[in-house]
Amino acid sequence: MRLPFAPPLEPMLAKPAHAIPAGPGWLYEPKWDGFRAIVFRDRDETYIQSRDLKPLDRYFPELAAPLRESLPQRCVVDGEIVIRGPHGLAFESLLLRIHPAASRVALLAAETPASFVAWDLLALGDEDMRSRPQSERRARLEDALAGARPPIHLTPATRDAATAEDWFHRFEGAGLDGVIAKPLDAPYRPGKRAMTKIKHQRTADCVVAGFRWHKNGPGTLVGSLLLGLFDDAGTLHHVGVTASFTEARRAQLVEELAPLRQDALEGHPWAKWAEWAEAAMAAGQRVPGATSRWNRGKDLSWEPLRPERVCEVAYDHLQGDRFRHATTFQRWRPDRTPESCRYDQLEVTPPFELARIFGA
C-alpha cells in the first residue's frame, strides 16, 4: 500500500470519566459497542486492522466491496465494526465471526452482515492527518464520506453537551454503551488515552452460586464469582461473573466461601449443567461451564456454592439476559435473600430504532 504510513497503527484510546465534560472545546460522539477497526485503503486494496494490531478482513469479507465503494481512493479511517440485530447492536454476533472456518464466516456474513461506522480520518491521499486537530479531521471526514452508503456510516457528532447527554440515555436502547468526548484542538495520539469515555454504570443484587479458581490452579485463589438472577418462573440463570479482587482478597474468599462448598451440588440449580447445557442454552437459559468462543481452550470449569449469599455488583448494561462485561464487586448484601435477586430489579432502556442513528 502506498499511504502516508503503513499498518499496524496503535489506535487512540479513551480514559473513563463519571460525567460528560461540559463547556466549549469538546466533540461528542456515541460510544459504539463493536470491534474497533482501522481501515487502510489504497485503491482496490483494503486492510482492516483490529485494536490489538491484527487483521480482521477474513472475519468480515462482506465489508471489502462497500469500503471500496464508500471510502476515498486512498485513506486511513478509524472506526468500529458493528452488527445490527433485531433489538439494537448484537455484540455476540461479532464474537461468532472469530471462527477458523472460512465457510462458517461466509455463512454468518450472509445471515448477519456487518457495518462499519467511521469516526476519524487519519490519512487522505498523501496527507498524514494525525497531527491535525480533531475539529479539522472531523470536517474532512464528513466531506470524504458525504456519499457513503450503508453498510458504511459516519458516526453522529455534536459540540453540544446537552445533546450528548440526551444521546447517553436515549441511544442505550440501541445497544450503544455511552458517549465519547474528544478535545477539538487535539491531534490523533496513537496508543494514548487521549479521549474520554462516559459509560453507563448501574448496580444489581445477584446470587453467588459458584466460583472459578484463579489461573494459578485449584486450591490457590478465587478467580471469579459466578452470578445468577431468577426469572419470573423461578429459574436461576447464569448472568455473568465478578472478578475485581486484589490478591489478598482472593485468598480470603477461599476461606470465606469454604462453608458454602459443603454439599453444594445437592439441589443446586446448575448441578446437572453438563447434561443439559445444550438444551438449556437452546431454550435461552444461561449456564456456566460452556465453551468460550473467544478464549478457546480456556479452563471454564467451576466450583458450585450453595446459592445462599447475595452480592451487589456494578455493571454497565445487559446484552440480552446477561451482563455485557465483567461486573465490579461492590459489597455483600446479607440483608437480601437469594430469591429476591430477580431480573425485574434491573433498569430496562426502551429500544431506540438503530436506523435513526444510521440514517437509513
C-alpha positions as CSV (number, residue, x, y, z in Angstrom):
1,M,0.0,0.0,0.0
2,R,1.2,3.5,-0.9
3,L,-0.1,5.5,2.0
4,P,1.5,8.2,4.3
5,F,2.0,5.4,6.9
6,A,1.5,1.6,6.9
7,P,-0.2,-0.7,9.3
8,P,-0.1,-1.6,12.1
9,L,-1.1,1.6,13.9
10,E,-1.9,1.7,17.6
11,P,-5.4,3.2,17.9
12,M,-6.0,6.2,20.1
13,L,-7.7,5.1,23.3
14,A,-10.1,6.6,25.9
15,K,-9.9,7.1,29.7
16,P,-13.1,6.7,31.8
17,A,-14.9,9.5,33.4
18,H,-18.1,9.7,35.6
19,A,-19.7,12.6,33.8
20,I,-19.8,14.2,30.3
21,P,-17.3,17.1,30.3
22,A,-19.1,20.4,29.6
23,G,-18.1,23.7,28.1
24,P,-16.5,24.7,24.8
25,G,-13.8,22.7,23.1
26,W,-15.4,19.2,23.0
27,L,-16.7,17.0,20.3
28,Y,-19.1,14.3,21.5
29,E,-20.0,11.0,19.7
30,P,-22.0,7.9,20.7
31,K,-19.8,5.1,22.1
32,W,-20.3,2.1,19.8
33,D,-20.3,-1.4,21.1
34,G,-18.4,-3.4,18.5
35,F,-14.9,-4.3,17.2
36,R,-12.5,-1.3,16.9
37,A,-11.2,-1.2,13.4
38,I,-8.8,1.0,11.5
39,V,-9.3,0.7,7.7
40,F,-6.4,1.3,5.3
41,R,-7.4,1.7,1.7
42,D,-5.2,2.1,-1.4
43,R,-7.5,2.0,-4.4
44,D,-8.5,-1.7,-4.9
45,E,-6.6,-2.9,-1.8
46,T,-8.2,-2.7,1.7
47,Y,-6.8,-3.8,5.0
48,I,-8.8,-3.8,8.3
49,Q,-6.7,-3.7,11.5
50,S,-8.1,-4.6,15.0
51,R,-7.4,-2.8,18.2
52,D,-4.7,-5.4,19.0
53,L,-3.0,-4.7,15.7
54,K,-4.2,-7.9,14.0
55,P,-6.0,-8.2,10.6
56,L,-9.8,-8.5,10.6
57,D,-10.5,-8.8,6.9
58,R,-11.0,-12.6,6.8
59,Y,-13.8,-12.4,9.5
60,F,-15.8,-9.7,7.7
61,P,-15.4,-10.4,4.0
62,E,-18.7,-8.6,3.2
63,L,-17.2,-5.2,4.1
64,A,-14.4,-5.2,1.4
65,A,-16.6,-4.1,-1.5
66,P,-18.6,-1.5,0.4
67,L,-15.4,0.0,1.8
68,R,-14.1,0.4,-1.7
69,E,-17.4,2.0,-2.8
70,S,-17.7,4.5,0.0
71,L,-14.2,5.5,1.2
72,P,-11.9,7.8,-0.7
73,Q,-9.5,6.1,-3.1
74,R,-6.5,6.4,-0.7
75,C,-7.2,6.9,3.0
76,V,-6.9,5.6,6.6
77,V,-10.1,5.7,8.6
78,D,-10.6,4.9,12.3
79,G,-14.0,3.4,13.4
80,E,-15.9,0.4,14.6
81,I,-17.4,-2.7,13.1
82,V,-20.8,-3.5,14.4
83,I,-23.7,-5.9,13.6
84,R,-27.2,-4.7,13.8
85,G,-29.7,-7.2,15.4
86,P,-33.5,-7.0,15.8
87,H,-33.2,-5.0,19.0
88,G,-30.0,-3.0,18.5
89,L,-26.4,-3.8,18.3
90,A,-25.6,-7.5,18.6
91,F,-22.1,-7.9,20.1
92,E,-22.4,-11.7,20.3
93,S,-22.9,-11.9,16.6
94,L,-19.5,-10.3,16.2
95,L,-17.9,-12.9,18.5
96,L,-19.3,-15.7,16.4
97,R,-17.3,-14.3,13.4
98,I,-14.0,-15.1,15.1
99,H,-14.1,-18.6,13.6
100,P,-11.3,-20.6,11.9
101,A,-13.6,-22.0,9.1
102,A,-14.0,-19.6,6.2
103,S,-17.2,-21.4,5.2
104,R,-18.7,-20.6,8.6
105,V,-17.7,-17.0,8.4
106,A,-19.2,-16.7,4.9
107,L,-22.5,-18.1,6.1
108,L,-22.6,-15.7,9.0
109,A,-21.6,-12.8,6.8
110,A,-24.7,-13.5,4.6
111,E,-27.0,-14.1,7.6
112,T,-25.9,-11.2,9.8
113,P,-23.9,-8.7,7.7
114,A,-21.7,-6.2,9.5
115,S,-21.5,-2.5,9.2
116,F,-18.5,-0.1,9.6
117,V,-19.1,3.2,11.5
118,A,-16.3,5.8,10.8
119,W,-15.4,8.4,13.3
120,D,-11.9,9.7,12.4
121,L,-9.8,10.4,9.3
122,L,-6.1,9.7,9.8
123,A,-4.8,9.9,6.2
124,L,-6.2,11.2,2.9
125,G,-4.2,10.7,-0.3
126,D,-0.6,11.6,0.5
127,E,-1.6,13.7,3.5
128,D,-1.0,12.4,7.1
129,M,-3.9,13.9,9.1
130,R,-2.8,12.6,12.5
131,S,-1.2,15.9,13.6
132,R,-4.2,18.0,12.6
133,P,-6.8,19.0,15.3
134,Q,-9.8,16.9,15.8
135,S,-12.1,19.6,14.5
136,E,-10.3,19.6,11.1
137,R,-10.2,15.8,10.9
138,R,-14.0,15.7,11.6
139,A,-14.8,18.2,8.9
140,R,-12.6,16.4,6.4
141,L,-14.2,13.1,7.3
142,E,-17.6,14.5,6.7
143,D,-16.6,15.7,3.3
144,A,-14.9,12.4,2.5
145,L,-17.9,10.3,3.5
146,A,-20.6,12.6,2.1
147,G,-21.6,10.0,-0.4
148,A,-21.2,6.9,1.8
149,R,-23.9,4.3,1.7
150,P,-24.9,1.5,4.1
151,P,-23.2,-0.5,5.4
152,I,-20.7,2.3,5.7
153,H,-21.7,5.0,8.1
154,L,-20.5,8.3,9.6
155,T,-21.0,8.4,13.3
156,P,-23.2,11.2,14.6
157,A,-21.2,14.0,16.4
158,T,-22.1,17.2,18.2
159,R,-20.4,20.0,20.1
160,D,-23.5,20.5,22.4
161,A,-23.2,18.8,25.8
162,A,-27.0,18.7,26.2
163,T,-27.3,16.7,23.0
164,A,-24.6,14.4,24.2
165,E,-26.4,13.9,27.5
166,D,-29.6,13.1,25.5
167,W,-27.7,10.5,23.4
168,F,-26.2,9.0,26.6
169,H,-29.7,8.0,27.8
170,R,-31.6,7.6,24.5
171,F,-29.1,5.6,22.4
172,E,-28.6,2.9,25.0
173,G,-31.8,1.3,23.8
174,A,-30.0,0.6,20.5
175,G,-27.1,-1.2,22.3
176,L,-24.7,1.7,22.5
177,D,-22.9,1.9,25.8
178,G,-22.2,5.6,26.4
179,V,-20.6,8.7,25.0
180,I,-17.1,9.6,23.8
181,A,-15.7,13.1,24.3
182,K,-12.8,14.4,22.2
183,P,-10.9,17.7,22.6
184,L,-11.5,19.7,19.4
185,D,-7.9,21.0,19.3
186,A,-6.2,17.7,19.9
187,P,-4.2,15.6,17.4
188,Y,-4.6,11.9,16.9
189,R,-2.4,10.3,19.5
190,P,-1.8,6.6,18.7
191,G,-1.7,4.3,21.8
192,K,-2.6,7.2,24.2
193,R,-5.7,7.6,26.3
194,A,-6.5,11.0,24.8
195,M,-10.2,10.7,24.6
196,T,-12.8,10.5,27.4
197,K,-15.4,7.7,27.7
198,I,-18.5,8.0,29.8
199,K,-20.3,4.6,30.2
200,H,-23.5,3.5,31.9
201,Q,-22.9,2.3,35.4
202,R,-25.6,0.6,37.5
203,T,-25.8,-1.9,40.3
204,A,-27.6,-5.2,40.8
205,D,-28.0,-7.7,43.6
206,C,-27.1,-11.2,42.4
207,V,-27.0,-14.7,43.8
208,V,-23.5,-16.1,44.1
209,A,-23.9,-19.7,43.0
210,G,-20.4,-20.8,42.3
211,F,-16.8,-19.7,41.6
212,R,-13.8,-20.4,39.4
213,W,-10.3,-20.9,40.7
214,H,-7.6,-18.5,39.8
215,K,-5.3,-19.3,36.9
216,N,-2.7,-20.4,39.5
217,G,-4.8,-23.6,39.9
218,P,-7.3,-25.2,42.2
219,G,-6.9,-24.6,45.9
220,T,-4.9,-21.4,45.4
221,L,-7.1,-18.2,45.0
222,V,-10.6,-17.4,43.9
223,G,-10.6,-16.2,40.3
224,S,-14.2,-15.1,39.9
225,L,-17.6,-15.4,41.4
226,L,-20.4,-16.8,39.2
227,L,-23.6,-14.6,39.4
228,G,-27.2,-15.6,39.0
229,L,-30.6,-14.0,38.6
230,F,-34.0,-15.5,38.9
231,D,-36.6,-15.1,36.1
232,D,-40.4,-15.0,36.6
233,A,-40.6,-18.8,36.5
234,G,-38.1,-19.1,39.4
235,T,-35.2,-20.4,37.2
236,L,-31.8,-19.2,38.2
237,H,-29.8,-18.0,35.2
238,H,-26.1,-17.6,35.0
239,V,-25.7,-13.9,34.1
240,G,-22.0,-13.2,34.3
241,V,-19.0,-13.0,36.7
242,T,-17.3,-10.6,39.0
243,A,-13.6,-10.8,39.4
244,S,-12.5,-7.4,40.7
245,F,-10.5,-8.5,43.7
246,T,-7.0,-8.0,45.0
247,E,-4.8,-11.0,45.5
248,A,-5.2,-10.7,49.3
249,R,-9.0,-10.6,48.9
250,R,-8.9,-13.6,46.6
251,A,-7.1,-15.6,49.3
252,Q,-9.6,-14.5,51.9
253,L,-12.5,-15.6,49.7
254,V,-11.2,-19.2,49.6
255,E,-11.8,-19.4,53.4
256,E,-14.9,-17.3,53.4
257,L,-16.7,-19.4,50.8
258,A,-15.5,-22.8,52.1
259,P,-18.7,-23.4,54.2
260,L,-20.8,-22.9,51.1
261,R,-19.0,-25.6,49.2
262,Q,-20.3,-28.3,51.6
263,D,-23.0,-30.4,49.9
264,A,-23.3,-27.6,47.3
265,L,-24.4,-29.9,44.5
266,E,-27.3,-31.2,46.5
267,G,-30.3,-29.4,44.9
268,H,-28.1,-26.9,43.2
269,P,-29.9,-25.3,40.2
270,W,-26.8,-25.8,37.9
271,A,-25.8,-29.2,39.2
272,K,-26.5,-31.1,36.0
273,W,-25.5,-28.4,33.6
274,A,-23.1,-30.7,31.8
275,E,-26.0,-33.0,30.9
276,W,-28.5,-30.3,29.8
277,A,-26.3,-27.3,28.9
278,E,-27.0,-27.6,25.2
279,A,-30.8,-27.9,25.8
280,A,-30.8,-25.1,28.3
281,M,-28.9,-22.7,26.0
282,A,-31.3,-23.6,23.2
283,A,-34.1,-22.6,25.5
284,G,-32.4,-19.4,26.4
285,Q,-31.1,-20.2,29.8
286,R,-27.5,-19.2,30.7
287,V,-25.4,-21.8,32.4
288,P,-21.7,-21.8,33.5
289,G,-19.1,-24.0,32.0
290,A,-19.9,-23.6,28.4
291,T,-17.0,-23.3,25.9
292,S,-15.7,-19.8,25.5
293,R,-16.0,-18.6,21.9
294,W,-13.2,-16.0,22.3
295,N,-10.9,-17.9,24.7
296,R,-10.9,-21.4,23.2
297,G,-9.1,-23.9,25.4
298,K,-9.5,-21.7,28.5
299,D,-10.5,-23.7,31.6
300,L,-14.0,-22.7,32.4
301,S,-14.6,-25.4,35.0
302,W,-16.3,-24.1,38.1
303,E,-16.9,-25.0,41.8
304,P,-20.6,-24.9,42.9
305,L,-21.6,-23.0,46.0
306,R,-24.9,-23.3,47.9
307,P,-26.8,-20.3,46.4
308,E,-27.4,-18.7,49.7
309,R,-25.3,-15.5,49.5
310,V,-26.1,-12.2,47.7
311,C,-23.6,-9.6,46.5
312,E,-24.1,-6.2,44.9
313,V,-22.2,-5.6,41.7
314,A,-21.8,-2.7,39.3
315,Y,-22.5,-3.2,35.7
316,D,-22.7,-1.1,32.5
317,H,-25.5,-2.8,30.6
318,L,-27.2,-6.1,29.6
319,Q,-26.7,-7.9,26.4
320,G,-29.9,-9.9,26.1
321,D,-30.3,-11.6,29.5
322,R,-26.6,-11.4,30.5
323,F,-24.2,-8.7,31.7
324,R,-22.2,-7.5,28.7
325,H,-18.9,-7.1,30.5
326,A,-17.5,-8.5,33.7
327,T,-19.0,-6.7,36.7
328,T,-17.4,-4.9,39.6
329,F,-17.9,-6.3,43.1
330,Q,-19.3,-3.7,45.5
331,R,-20.3,-5.5,48.7
332,W,-22.0,-8.5,50.2
333,R,-25.8,-8.0,50.9
334,P,-26.7,-10.1,54.0
335,D,-30.0,-8.2,54.1
336,R,-31.1,-9.7,50.7
337,T,-32.5,-13.2,50.2
338,P,-31.4,-15.1,47.0
339,E,-35.0,-15.3,45.9
340,S,-35.2,-11.5,45.7
341,C,-32.4,-11.4,43.1
342,R,-34.6,-11.2,40.0
343,Y,-34.3,-9.7,36.6
344,D,-37.1,-7.3,37.3
345,Q,-34.7,-5.2,39.6
346,L,-32.7,-4.2,36.5
347,E,-33.3,-1.0,34.7
348,V,-34.5,-1.6,31.2
349,T,-34.0,1.0,28.5
350,P,-36.6,1.2,25.8
351,P,-35.3,0.2,22.4
352,F,-34.1,3.1,20.2
353,E,-34.5,2.5,16.5
354,L,-31.0,2.0,15.2
355,A,-31.9,3.2,11.7
356,R,-32.4,6.6,13.2
357,I,-28.7,6.6,14.2
358,F,-27.6,5.1,10.9
359,G,-29.9,7.5,9.0
360,A,-31.1,4.7,6.7
